[in-house]
């Protein structure tokens, strides 16, 4: 546009006032990410069958196309968004697809094609969310409605007819032959509800109460919400036989309440409640006791899931066996809960560390948006989405590496599973929307409406 | 495919993966140095004069005056405490304009600067043609619009 500026010095200065948007950086990183995804795909075939897959080029261009469409939508709808979020997500999806394809080749299944379809649905939802929600503050309007719908989504799998249990966990619904895991959607809706609720009540939660042993204790009457969520979490645990979602639900709430009030007493209280809950659940719910026993003695498990995962990680060592050259298929259900172990075996400590770093960078971008954004609901929402992602990755990878007891949760973007993949794409769309709001420059203070009435000298030439 | 080739490819893949992690990190480095401040747009002669006055005096606005709309002429003193503007009776500056919300906007004093922020109103608060999405600094002679009402800050 320098030509225009030279010719018409009075042209509006739209082009020159923008701060660094980073869209170019995003495009370069996206090309990089699509390249890595295809590299992983080709590497799998080279390792397992010894030749380059015939559709490698189509795969590459497909990835370019999908990433390109998402990129163009960001350019149009969220031009100031953080440039690193989308490339990280595309890379994680590509690595997950390659590993699922690798397990397909050994197990003779076609799960990768399903996963690819779900990824396309996820990107479509990503675009939909970015177009439909142009200002994240509309989400804050109905905190109680959001909370209620989150609760309904959590309860759905318990209902007769549509509820459905797979491997002992009652967390699925089945409609017209399609299975969904509604707790992934519930996660996002509840984060929105928590953020909107805490914006309204954080003053009372932060200021009221008395000091004891150097810690500000909240008032007894303000304990209602945290106890309610705690009971909700325990309810899911006992009724649905699933450890992961209840820890995630309660963990996100405690983190958000801490971020909203900056008072450590809520974290202490939360940890105490988790301790009490875990102790009770261990003695009351057989499933939880089982999980703890397998954690302490993984070799006692008849299916050997955790033991195989540890053997795999040990076999992988520092740099791994190389994609397609290990034995990740020996871990039962390696493609969903244990995909972290499968990747750890074939990419080694180096590869798994890189993957965990990618998650850490993604979470840090969410927290950065939360720091920069100037309005409390956006702050809490960004922090909640980022810490939800962080907790989920910790719960799954901690379970896979036997740091904590294994609980049924999907590894975001990597693991096989449509509902998880699609919903996490929606979560990323919200993060992009929030980072766009955070980085967008403030409107300039030129009162242009007052200019309407003023006669202006216009140079026609 | 020989063992050696596969090992080279394996190490190559890890190298590329780490290269991506490093490039993402270096893209974030831009944040450390901040973004270029936006260049002020071309100002009309009147606004230049206004800015000169407000900058030269370094003085804070002492009242907010309604200069357009059904309540033209009404004003509220700015004394450091937050001022809410809206249709509700509980507002510091209650207005009769039908196009504004019960709690529409707020003027807030923070670290030597007045800010105006929208309180999630239906029709929005505007400075110029831009709808406010965050707290925006305002000075003497600054104007903002809610519904059919225009409020100006004065000394």
Interface residues (C-beta under 8 A of the other chain):
Chain A: X10 X12 X13 X16 X17 X18 X19 X20 X22 X25 X29 X32 X33 X35 X36 X39 X40 X43 X46 X47 X50 X51 X83 X84 X87 X88 X91 X135 X137 X140 X141 X319 X320 X321 X322 X323 X325 X347 X348 X350 X351 X354 X357 X358 X361 X364 X365 X368 X373 X374 X375 X437 X439 X440 X441 X442 X443 X444 X445 X446 X447 X448 X449 X450 X451 X454 X456
Chain B: X1 X6 X7 X9 X10 X11 X13 X14 X16 X17 X18 X19 X20 X21 X23 X24 X25 X27 X28 X30 X31 X35 X36 X37 X38 X39 X40 X41 X42 X43 X44 X46 X47 X117 X120 X126 X127 X128 X129 X130 X131 X132 X133 X134 X135 X136 X137 X138 X139 X142 X143 X145 X150
